[in-house]
Amino acid sequence: MTIKAVSIRARLARALAVWALLWCAALGLAVWLQFSQEVDELLDDSLQSVAEGLIGPLVAQQLTARPPEPEPEPAPGDGRRFVWQVVEGTQVLGSAVGSPAAPLQTTPTPGFSNRPGWRIFGLALGRDSRMLYVAQSREERLEVQLELGFAVVLAAVPVAMLQILWLNWRVRRDLRPLQDLSLRLAHYDPLQPGATLGPAVYEELQPVQAAIDALAARLAQRVARERDFTAHAAHALRTPLAGIDAQLAVALLEAHEPLHGRLQRVRAAAVRLQHVVQSLLALFRSGAEVQRQPIVLADLVARLPLNPKLTPEVSATQPLHADEDLLTAALLNLADNALHHGATGLLFSTPAPGVLRIADDGAGIDAPRRQALQAALDAEDYAGRTGLGLMLAGLVARAHGGRVELPALERGFAVELRLEPPA
């Protein structure tokens, strides 16, 4: 199962956005809860002030025995927030436009009181049972509180957005060393002498880079030991193999005719073993410095100890600069592969500068198999996926800074060694 990678910056940005919205909502709620009582008190003070402001004219009208005059019809949008009534018992003697038809209170109730939908303040008009009630609707009071809460939230949202933008920029800048580290790792060769990632930008990255450098040092030490062993073993085997080949050549001259066929087969096996040893030496050298020189392809092919069953053909039209020893080992193994798959002819060509192609007329392979081999070569996943010939070709091409490609052919099989670094 493939695990999808998650962006740290994206996760932090989403978390910041969520927390900013929650912070705005919490701030608005806190302000609304904190100041709702203060707003109630302020509105109560206004309610009482309105009542005290009305009582003087109403008392004067009562002393002159004139009924209180109703307020004129309010103009649309005049922002009137209070209504009043002059009540005696259960009878409304006078009221403001917009006040309820029924008395706000049916019994004399001085001071503050509540009725469903209304907040009321009452004052007595003289010594009789007449009362002045000034009221404000609960909806109006709630609207004032909500407006205050929304005002706080709207004031906090731009600040929160600025904080999100700033934190997002800061997170992106602080995560940039991780991107730089990944780029350095992409070009980090632990086998190079003195290879190191350098000092860490952040203190938190120091143990990571130190662990990578330590791992690279252990890897380089292990590879060096393996190369030493391979080189020693290959050199130790090459001399006795050359002696065996010489002795077999002498035996062919001295042996009776019936033994010539068997001796030829033994000598061919010895030659193949020499090629394997030469390939091991090339594998050892593939991590070393490449010794480039101009290559005359026709001369190189002429020097290759190819099997007599293979007929080589050369078509060199482009210049070629490469390490001749490494190239020889790769071509010999590719030629052996071609012979193993039924090829009788080989075409060595240079389709582009720095590109060497070897194509055979063998059975070839189907497209899925060719694509699988190409993927293994690109990923350097050689174990159990490619033969010795393709593995060696891949190592030689990478030692030159290039890669191996397997072009599609209508018949046969082709390998291209791109021996120049990509532009």
LINHU-V21552 format. One record per pair of residues at least 12 apart in sequence whose ideal C-beta (glycine too) atoms are under 10 Angstrom apart, sorted by the first residue. I is the first residue (numbers start at 0). GAP is how many residues later the second one is. Records with the same first field share a line. If there is no record, write none. Layout:
I = GAP + GAP
//
This chain:
6 = 168
7 = 163 + 167 + 170
8 = 159 + 162 + 163 + 165 + 166 + 169
9 = 158 + 161
10 = 160
11 = 155 + 156 + 158 + 159 + 160 + 162 + 163
12 = 151 + 152 + 154 + 155 + 158 + 159
14 = 152
15 = 144 + 147 + 148 + 149 + 150 + 151 + 152 + 155
16 = 143 + 144 + 147 + 150 + 151
18 = 141 + 144 + 145 + 148
19 = 136 + 137 + 139 + 140 + 141 + 142 + 143 + 144 + 147
20 = 136 + 139 + 143
21 = 138
22 = 133 + 134 + 136 + 137 + 140
23 = 128 + 129 + 130 + 131 + 132 + 133 + 135 + 136 + 137
24 = 128 + 131
25 = 127 + 130
26 = 122 + 125 + 126 + 128 + 129 + 130 + 132 + 133
27 = 118 + 120 + 121 + 122 + 123 + 124 + 125 + 126 + 127 + 128 + 129
28 = 120 + 123 + 124
29 = 119 + 122
30 = 114 + 117 + 118 + 119 + 120 + 121 + 122 + 124 + 125
31 = 113 + 114 + 116 + 117 + 118 + 120 + 121
32 = 112 + 116
34 = 110 + 113 + 114 + 117
35 = 105 + 106 + 108 + 109 + 110 + 112 + 113
36 = 108
37 = 107 + 110
38 = 102 + 103 + 105 + 106 + 108 + 109 + 110
39 = 79 + 101 + 104 + 105
41 = 102
42 = 38 + 39 + 76 + 93 + 97 + 98 + 101 + 102
43 = 68 + 75 + 77 + 92 + 97
44 = 76
45 = 35 + 36 + 75 + 88 + 90
46 = 34 + 35 + 65 + 72 + 73 + 74 + 87 + 88 + 89 + 94
47 = 63 + 64 + 73 + 75 + 86
48 = 33 + 72 + 85
49 = 31 + 32 + 33 + 34 + 71 + 84 + 85 + 86
50 = 31 + 33 + 69 + 70 + 71 + 72 + 81 + 82 + 83 + 84
51 = 69 + 71 + 80 + 82
52 = 81
53 = 14 + 17 + 28 + 30 + 32 + 42 + 69 + 71 + 78 + 80
54 = 29 + 68 + 69 + 70 + 77 + 79
56 = 12
57 = 26 + 28 + 35 + 36 + 65 + 67 + 68 + 72 + 74
58 = 64 + 65 + 66 + 67 + 71 + 73
60 = 25 + 33 + 64
61 = 24 + 31 + 63 + 64 + 66 + 68
62 = 63
66 = 19 + 26 + 27
67 = 16 + 17 + 18 + 25 + 26 + 27 + 28 + 57 + 62 + 64
68 = 25
69 = 24 + 25 + 26 + 27 + 29
70 = 12 + 13 + 23 + 24 + 25 + 26 + 27 + 28
71 = 24 + 25
72 = 24 + 25
73 = 22 + 23 + 24
79 = 16 + 17 + 18 + 60
80 = 55 + 56 + 59 + 60 + 62 + 63
81 = 14 + 16 + 17 + 39 + 52 + 53 + 54 + 55 + 58
82 = 12 + 13 + 14 + 15 + 16 + 17 + 21 + 35 + 37 + 50 + 51 + 52 + 53 + 54
83 = 12 + 15 + 20 + 36 + 37 + 48 + 49 + 50 + 51
84 = 14 + 15 + 16 + 17 + 18 + 19 + 20 + 35 + 37 + 46 + 47 + 48 + 49 + 50
85 = 17 + 39 + 44 + 45 + 46 + 47
86 = 15 + 16 + 17 + 18 + 19 + 20 + 21 + 22 + 35 + 38 + 42 + 43 + 44 + 45 + 46
87 = 15 + 20 + 37 + 40 + 41 + 42 + 43
88 = 14 + 17 + 18 + 19 + 40 + 41 + 42
89 = 12 + 13 + 15 + 16 + 17
90 = 12 + 15 + 39
91 = 12 + 41
92 = 32 + 37 + 38 + 39
93 = 36 + 38
94 = 38
95 = 38 + 39
97 = 39
98 = 19 + 34 + 35 + 36
99 = 15 + 17 + 18 + 35 + 37
101 = 13
102 = 12 + 28 + 30
103 = 14 + 16 + 17 + 18 + 27 + 29 + 30 + 31
104 = 13 + 15 + 17 + 26 + 28 + 30
106 = 22 + 24
107 = 14 + 16 + 20 + 21 + 22 + 23 + 25
108 = 12 + 13 + 22 + 24
109 = 12 + 13 + 14 + 21 + 22 + 23
110 = 12
112 = 20 + 22
113 = 21 + 24
114 = 18 + 20 + 23
115 = 22
116 = 18 + 20 + 21 + 22
117 = 15 + 17 + 18 + 19 + 20 + 21 + 22 + 23
118 = 15 + 16 + 17 + 18 + 19 + 21 + 22
119 = 13 + 14 + 15 + 16
120 = 12 + 13 + 14 + 15
121 = 12 + 13
173 = 27 + 28
175 = 25
176 = 23 + 24 + 25 + 27 + 28
177 = 23 + 24 + 27 + 30
179 = 21 + 25
180 = 16 + 17 + 19 + 20 + 21 + 24 + 27 + 28 + 31
183 = 12 + 13 + 14 + 25 + 28
184 = 12 + 24 + 27
187 = 24 + 25 + 28
188 = 27 + 31 + 98
189 = 22 + 23 + 25 + 26 + 27 + 28 + 29 + 30 + 33
190 = 25 + 28 + 29 + 32 + 33 + 36 + 96 + 97
191 = 24 + 28 + 95
192 = 27
194 = 18 + 21 + 22 + 25
195 = 13 + 14 + 16 + 17 + 20 + 21
196 = 12 + 13 + 15 + 16 + 19
197 = 15
219 = 67
222 = 64
223 = 63
225 = 57 + 58 + 61
226 = 56 + 57 + 58 + 59 + 60 + 61
227 = 56
228 = 55
229 = 50 + 51 + 53 + 54 + 55
230 = 49 + 50 + 52 + 53 + 54 + 57
231 = 52
232 = 44 + 47 + 48 + 51
233 = 42 + 43 + 44 + 45 + 46 + 47 + 48 + 49 + 50
234 = 42 + 45 + 46 + 49
235 = 41
236 = 36 + 37 + 39 + 40 + 43 + 44
237 = 35 + 36 + 39 + 40 + 42 + 43
240 = 29 + 30 + 32 + 33 + 35 + 36 + 37
241 = 28 + 32 + 35
242 = 27
243 = 22 + 23 + 25 + 26 + 27 + 29 + 30
244 = 21 + 22 + 25 + 26 + 28 + 29
245 = 24
246 = 20 + 23
247 = 15 + 16 + 18 + 19 + 20 + 21 + 22 + 23
248 = 14 + 18
250 = 12 + 15 + 16
251 = 12 + 14 + 15
267 = 39 + 40
270 = 34 + 36
271 = 35 + 60 + 64
273 = 31 + 58
274 = 30 + 53 + 54 + 57 + 58 + 60 + 61 + 113
275 = 53 + 56 + 57 + 60 + 112
276 = 52
277 = 27 + 47 + 50 + 51 + 54 + 55 + 114
278 = 50 + 51 + 53 + 54 + 57 + 109 + 110 + 112 + 113 + 116
279 = 49 + 108 + 112
280 = 44 + 45 + 48
281 = 41 + 43 + 44 + 45 + 46 + 47 + 48 + 50 + 51 + 110 + 113 + 114 + 117
282 = 43 + 46 + 105 + 108 + 109 + 112 + 113 + 116
284 = 38 + 40 + 41 + 44 + 110 + 111 + 114
285 = 37 + 40 + 43 + 44 + 106 + 108 + 109 + 110 + 111 + 112 + 113 + 114
286 = 108 + 111 + 112
287 = 35 + 38 + 111
288 = 34 + 110
289 = 31 + 32 + 33 + 35 + 36 + 106 + 109 + 110 + 111 + 129
290 = 31 + 32 + 33 + 34 + 35
291 = 28 + 29 + 30 + 31 + 32 + 108 + 127 + 128
292 = 27 + 28 + 29 + 30 + 31
293 = 25 + 26 + 27 + 28 + 30
294 = 21 + 24 + 25 + 26 + 27 + 28 + 29 + 32 + 55 + 61 + 124
295 = 18 + 20 + 24 + 28
296 = 17 + 18 + 19 + 20 + 21 + 22 + 23 + 30 + 34 + 51 + 52 + 53 + 59
297 = 14 + 16 + 17 + 18 + 50
298 = 15 + 17 + 25
299 = 14 + 16 + 20 + 22 + 24 + 27 + 28 + 31 + 48 + 56
300 = 12 + 13 + 15 + 27 + 30 + 34 + 45 + 47 + 57
301 = 12
302 = 21 + 25
303 = 24 + 27 + 28 + 31 + 42 + 44
304 = 23 + 27 + 30
305 = 25 + 26 + 29 + 30 + 32 + 33 + 40
306 = 25 + 28 + 29 + 31 + 32
308 = 30 + 34 + 35 + 36
309 = 25 + 26 + 28 + 29 + 33 + 34 + 35 + 36 + 50
310 = 32 + 33 + 34 + 35 + 36 + 50
311 = 19 + 23 + 33 + 34 + 35 + 36 + 46
312 = 32 + 33 + 34 + 35 + 36 + 46
313 = 32 + 33 + 34 + 35 + 36
314 = 32 + 33 + 34 + 35 + 36 + 42
315 = 32 + 33 + 34 + 40
316 = 32 + 33 + 34 + 35 + 36
317 = 31 + 32 + 33 + 34 + 35 + 36 + 37 + 38
318 = 31 + 34 + 35
319 = 30 + 33 + 34 + 35 + 36 + 97 + 99 + 100
320 = 32 + 33 + 79 + 98 + 99
321 = 32 + 34 + 74 + 75 + 77 + 78 + 80 + 95 + 97 + 98
322 = 73 + 76 + 77 + 96
324 = 71
325 = 66 + 67 + 69 + 70 + 71 + 73 + 74 + 91 + 93
326 = 29 + 66 + 69 + 70 + 73 + 90 + 92
327 = 68
328 = 60 + 63 + 64 + 66 + 67
329 = 26 + 28 + 59 + 60 + 61 + 62 + 63 + 64 + 65 + 66 + 67 + 69 + 74 + 85 + 87
330 = 15 + 17 + 25 + 27 + 58 + 61 + 62 + 65 + 84 + 86
331 = 57 + 60
332 = 54 + 55 + 56 + 57 + 58 + 59 + 60 + 63
333 = 12 + 14 + 24 + 26 + 53 + 54 + 55 + 56 + 58 + 59 + 79 + 80 + 81 + 83
334 = 13 + 23 + 25 + 54
335 = 51 + 52 + 53
336 = 21 + 23 + 25 + 50 + 51 + 52 + 53 + 56 + 76 + 78
337 = 20 + 21 + 22 + 23 + 24 + 51 + 74 + 75 + 76 + 77
338 = 21 + 23
339 = 22 + 47 + 49
340 = 19 + 20 + 21 + 22 + 23 + 24 + 71 + 72
341 = 18 + 19 + 20 + 21 + 22 + 70
342 = 16 + 17 + 18 + 19 + 20 + 21 + 69 + 70
343 = 16 + 17 + 18
344 = 14 + 15 + 16 + 17 + 67
345 = 12 + 13 + 14 + 15 + 16 + 66
346 = 12 + 13 + 14 + 65 + 67
348 = 65 + 67
349 = 66
350 = 56 + 63 + 65
351 = 64 + 66 + 68
352 = 66 + 67
353 = 46 + 47 + 48 + 63 + 64 + 65 + 66 + 67
354 = 47 + 50 + 61 + 62 + 63 + 64 + 65
355 = 37 + 41 + 46 + 59 + 60 + 61 + 62 + 63
356 = 48 + 50 + 57 + 58 + 59 + 60 + 61
357 = 31 + 35 + 55 + 56 + 57 + 58 + 59
358 = 48 + 50 + 52 + 53 + 54 + 55 + 56 + 57
359 = 49 + 51 + 52 + 53 + 54 + 55
360 = 48 + 50 + 51 + 52
361 = 49 + 50 + 51
362 = 48 + 49 + 50
363 = 44 + 45 + 46 + 47 + 48 + 49 + 50
364 = 41 + 44 + 47 + 48
366 = 41
368 = 37
369 = 36 + 37 + 38 + 39 + 43 + 44
370 = 35 + 37
371 = 13 + 14
372 = 12 + 13 + 14 + 17 + 21 + 31 + 33 + 40 + 42
373 = 16 + 29 + 30 + 31 + 32 + 33
375 = 14 + 15 + 18
376 = 13 + 14 + 16 + 17 + 20 + 21 + 26 + 27 + 28 + 29 + 38
377 = 16 + 25 + 26 + 27
379 = 14 + 15 + 18 + 23
381 = 12 + 13
385 = 18
388 = 26
389 = 14 + 16 + 25
390 = 13
391 = 12
392 = 13 + 22 + 23 + 24
393 = 21 + 23
395 = 21 + 23
396 = 18 + 19 + 20 + 21 + 22 + 23
397 = 20
398 = 20
399 = 17 + 18 + 19 + 20 + 21
400 = 17 + 18 + 19 + 20 + 21
401 = 14 + 15 + 16 + 17 + 18 + 19 + 20
402 = 13 + 14 + 15 + 16 + 18 + 19
403 = 12 + 13 + 14 + 15
404 = 12 + 13
//
